[in-house]
């Protein structure tokens, strides 16, 4: 059927045949990466003028950002730069001569957040939005063959009423909006007639698979639709009998011709859509219009191309790419050309069965892919958002190692180089605009200006990324109903969400629309549970953090499963995904027992052992539920957020499974790798927890082998089954000093081996335990283990820390070692069963009265040791001299049988224990 298609060629004003020329690429693209001068600060518009003296400014190259946000440690790094405001850039460029009929364009891959641009002292335009590419036609201001001054004013000011950033999305979010020319800048010289460079920053050429035909298991034929947005001066068309000829050439991945210079149908738009030559969507009031007011005609050229026996872009199984080159010729001469890569594929998403890539219509279930992947922000320690192609390639290599097959571009348009990497890797992509948190600072539905900006950024996202086969869905928002959680006025986000979904569907009917929901049914973090946005798009993603933000965190697996089932039952015809899930993890903070100790999800510590547990439990809840068409871990990498001070970092969200600098893979990385990557592997967790405070430890390894064996210092401790890819040996005794831990396994005939070296404690020196704390710490040179060996009571924090402006008041305990009082355990009755060697010991209990109202209370606390009195009842507050004052009480014990059982009780109040030390007597 398709082989009988006839291609009709109509040029703008007549018929034409493709010329056989061998011209080189007709566009000239010059990188403007070097020679820039930069200064932070608002100094008016004086730097835009040629006579301005910038000799004292910094010399920088592009990509560049003035922000360096985030560091590891508990205090902000002096090198950090969190300033938000206005930064100026100036470049003097000696331009080459230009032939007649050529036009000059400045191409900015992205500028954060609002850019105003001048050329030779003349204002040429403004762009609002930190993440999309934009171009200005600067022909009328440009001086070919002479020195040209380019001045850029970048503004990433915090959104506040009256500032332009308050009408430019995003208005808020748990990530940092970098300022500067943080992606590439180019000068493009092109023919005045050809493929438009002024179409929302797009390539001007769009390729999609319109049909796939199968007679057997493999595709028999595909129809690829190619269109180009065209632009030509009116004067060039007047009296012309033959307009420019547009042709398209298709090549396979090896460069072999598939279709050669197939003519395209070319039409022009009605006269009312013509635009002035120096502006695309109408000139800003400040921008001078072209003196001659020369108008251009916009149009399009289209072709439907049959490709016989196509090789499909089939995700990670076979991410095969073709190229389409649209060429423009006038009177036989090549005057313009654009090449785009594309893939041939189709997909479907079912509310019950999940995601299918290239499904065969006659084979139910074919093409099913369990989409499991990660989200990613576009920054890196020491570089901010000014990433290079090598940085993008490194990130993708780590995702491939993990075994991810899908990636969510959070929460905005990512760089072209990154989307290219996704195409080549076969990732399924969720692409997103930064409509985040709320449509307005003061509530409501958002202003007309903000709606226009959101629509502009959505069109930029779609048109600039249209040709990426990896992208299968356009996200029109993230947590747009979460304003209360950020301490802001709640608005009505649904009307804008609906509007953007309709725009996305109009721009690209071939892909699905989606968004990420924060708050449906949730009554946490200031939410009242009433939000209902489901149905605003074709799909929905739920951001759900079981085991982290949800109560009863140790029930994460059961809670998650029940909630996922509830949401599916509530929306049975709506395909749902889990667009965020995960937990924070610090590589320098460690827990000896994740089931004890207080979980501080917005403060410190955040031991990576707990992160691993939370990720294990959530994945086990998700993996068997086929109706979840995809899951995206939050996050692949730690990333900048100046709302946070948590874990072992400042201004960093620690939920990555790889550190912000990409140097360390956290333990949870290897759990996911064991589940997602079929390459045989084994990994011992807790390697970085080298100094062990207790004589026993849980040994855990991740492996995709069925069974694994453990030895310590050559002592065989047996082989066990690795259920759910987790190999677990509880209560393993450690020797004093070096413990060489070796886990081996066999998978497919391949011997796997991993090793860790831990230092066991000297049991003759006793034991130290930090009660209530999820992580151990070294205090005054002495290692304290995390809370464990305990029954009863509850854990309490002195201060939770906070998120952004929502921070709990900071408290301090007056004590010799105040670090021990950050958490404690309290209750009317609870006990510790400590592994202590036989002998005579001194037990020291660190306690205090946390409640000022009980400072003079007669309520008492008592301690027994192995059933015998240790501390007779005493009033904590009175003996300490008031509330928030540390008190250490000691008593002797004799241990027999290797166990010291301490029972704590409160009379008229609660017993409070901040730490326990057992020392030789």
Buried (B, 14 or more C-beta within 10 A) or exposed (E): EBEEEEEEBBBBBEEBEBBEEEEEEBBEEBEBBEBBBBBBEEEEBEBBEEEBEBEEBEEBEBBBBBBBBBBBEEEBBEEBBEBBBBBBBBBBBEBEEBEEEBBBBBBBBBBBBBBBBBBBBBBBBBBBBBBBBBBBBBBBBBEBEEEBBBBBBBBBBEBEEEBBBBBBBBBBBBBBBBBBBBBBBBBBBBBBBBBBBBBBBBBBBBBBBEEBBBEEEEBEBBBBBBBBBBBBBEEBBEEBEEBBBBBBBBBBEEEEEBBEBBBBBBEBEEEEEBBBBBBBEEBEEEBEEBEEEBBBBBBBBBBBBBBEEBBBBBBBEEBBBBBBBBBBBBEEEBBBBBBBBBBBBBBBBBBEBBBBBBBBEEEEEEBBBBBBBBBBBBBBBEBBBBBBBEBBBBBBEBBBBBBBBBBBBBBBBBBBBBBBBBBBBBBBBBBBBBBBBBBBBEBBBBBEEBBEBBBBBBBBBBBBBBBBBBBBBBBBBBBBBBBBBBBBEBBBBBBBBBBBBBBBBEBBEEBBBBBBBBBBBBEEBBBEEEBBBBEBBBBBBBBBBBBBBBEEBBBBBEBBBEBBEEBBEEBEEBBBBBBBBBBBBBBBBBBBBBEBBBBBBBBBBBBBBBBBBBBBBBBBBBBEBEBBBBBBBBBBBBBBBBBBBBBBBBBBBBBBBBBBBBEBBBBBBBBBBBBBBEEBBBBBBBBBBEEBBBBBBBBBBBBBBEBBBBBBEEEEBEEBEBEBBBBBBEEBEBBEEEBBBBBBBBBEEEEBEBEBEBBBBEBEEBBBBBBBBBBBBEBEEEBBBBBBBBEEBEBBBBBBBBBBEBBEEEEEBBBEBBBBBBBBBBBBEBBBBBBBBEBEBBBBBBBBBBBEEBBEBEBBBBBBBBEEEBBEBBBBBBBBEEBBBBBBBEBEBEBEEEBBBBBBBBBEBBBBBBBBBBBEE
